[in-house]
Amino acid sequence: MSWSRGHSSLTENPFNKPIIDRCINCGDQEEVQATITMEFGEGNLNTGPICRKCYSIHRGPRIAEF
C-alpha cells in the first residue's frame, strides 16, 4: 500500500449499504425504500419499512407546481 492509494476500509461508505427488512405491505424481505405509516381500520396505525416494489406501485401522482 502506498500513500497515493487509500486503504479500502477508508474509501467504503458503510451508510450506503442497502437495508434488507420485512415490508409491512407485502411481507417479503427485500431492500427498504422508506418507512411509512399505514392505517388499518379506524385509528389503527402501523409504522414500518416498505420495499421498493410496493413503494413504486402505491405512490401517488406527482404534482408539479410552477
C-alpha positions in Angstrom: 0.0 0.0 0.0 1.4 3.4 -0.9 0.5 6.9 0.2 -1.2 7.6 -3.2 -3.8 4.8 -2.8 -6.1 4.9 0.3 -7.0 1.8 2.3 -10.2 0.1 1.1 -11.8 0.4 4.6 -11.4 4.2 4.3 -12.9 4.5 0.9 -16.0 2.4 1.6 -19.0 4.2 3.0 -20.9 1.9 5.4 -24.0 4.1 5.2 -24.6 3.3 1.5 -25.3 -0.4 2.1 -28.9 -1.4 1.3 -31.1 -2.2 4.2 -33.0 -5.5 4.0 -36.1 -5.8 6.1 -39.6 -7.2 6.1 -42.1 -5.0 4.1 -45.3 -4.1 6.1 -47.3 -4.1 2.9 -46.4 -7.4 1.1 -44.4 -9.2 3.9 -41.4 -10.0 1.7 -37.8 -9.5 2.8 -36.4 -7.0 0.3 -34.5 -3.8 0.1 -36.2 -1.0 2.0 -37.2 2.2 0.2 -38.8 4.2 3.1 -40.5 3.9 6.5 -44.2 4.7 6.3 -47.3 4.7 8.5 -50.4 2.8 7.2 -53.9 3.0 8.7 -55.8 -0.3 9.1 -59.3 0.4 10.0 -60.3 3.4 12.2 -57.3 4.8 14.1 -55.2 1.6 14.0 -51.8 2.9 12.7 -48.9 0.6 11.7 -45.4 2.1 11.1 -42.7 0.1 9.4 -40.5 -0.3 6.3 -41.8 -0.6 2.8 -40.0 -2.2 -0.1 -39.1 -0.5 -3.4 -41.7 -2.5 -5.3 -44.6 -1.6 -3.1 -43.5 2.0 -2.8 -43.4 2.4 -6.6 -46.8 0.7 -7.0 -48.6 2.7 -4.3 -47.1 6.1 -4.6 -49.4 8.9 -5.5 -49.2 11.1 -8.6 -46.5 13.8 -8.7 -48.0 17.3 -8.9 -45.7 20.0 -10.2 -46.3 23.5 -9.0 -44.9 26.4 -11.0 
